[in-house]
Amino acid sequence: MRILKSLIISFSMYSRIPMPQFEWKEEDMKYVLCFFPWIGLIIGVFVYFWNKLCIRYGIGLLCDTVIGMVIPLLVTGGIHVDGFMDTMDAFHSYQSKDRKLEIMKDPHLGAFSVIMLALYGLIYLGAFSELRDKQLLLIFCAGFYLSRCLCGISAVTFPLAKKEGLLFLFADHAHKKIVKGTLYLQTVFCIGFMLFQSWKAGGVIVAAALCSFAYYGYRCKKEFGGITGDTAGYFVLICEGSIVVAASVFNMCS
């Protein structure tokens, strides 16, 4: 029952998929992060079959690409985009660590967050529009699952910048051995699937995801002294952006 409640909490928090409502208790949060990647799996399935639908009925490239970009926002409600924008405001403030953490809590948006989100969206749009190969698209769609596997691992592995917020709550109450083991297994499974589809394309895309993971840990430790819930959202976008760019570059070079 606790496992089922952890699944429901994970989907309630990180997606807009309707879930039963109940009071959250400490013991119900032990395995929340284990199910976080499943939301990425659902996004990947939706994006993949949307593309198949576009091919079948001759839907144009622009519509295919734009709706494909919107699907993750519809599933998640934009929670990771919010974290990305808050983190970008903090990065570009060039203040002390404590001040940067305060800026991330500020509900107001700064100019840099808007500029960086627009830049990210344009890069993602251009790269995603190049993914017309069925096998490469399948590997890319698996990236939504991989990004959340790595994000979950970071939550129970990297130092936390503050002892408050939902990320701290889930990480602090997590059964770390089981959560780590489950996330590592899911990560290995996902990487294996990507390499099975194409060891060259899969290898390039996995390398891009792992590089973004290493960069995330280094940058957040340097800037904030650790990670937060906002930086977790930032990482999901950066990882998925790295994956789509790597897939696009591979497609153009192959």
HELIX and SHEET records of a PDB file:
HELIX    1   1 ARG A    2  TYR A   14  1                                  13    
HELIX    2   2 GLU A   26  MET A   29  5                                   4    
HELIX    3   3 VAL A   32  PHE A   35  5                                   4    
HELIX    4   4 PHE A   36  TYR A   57  1                                  22    
HELIX    5   5 LEU A   61  THR A   76  1                                  16    
HELIX    6   6 ILE A   79  PHE A   91  1                                  13    
HELIX    7   7 LYS A   97  LYS A  105  1                                   9    
HELIX    8   8 ALA A  111  PHE A  128  1                                  18    
HELIX    9   9 LYS A  134  THR A  157  1                                  24    
HELIX   10  10 LEU A  166  HIS A  173  1                                   8    
HELIX   11  11 LYS A  176  GLN A  197  1                                  22    
HELIX   12  12 TRP A  199  PHE A  224  1                                  26    
HELIX   13  13 GLY A  229  CYS A  253  1                                  25    
END                                                                             
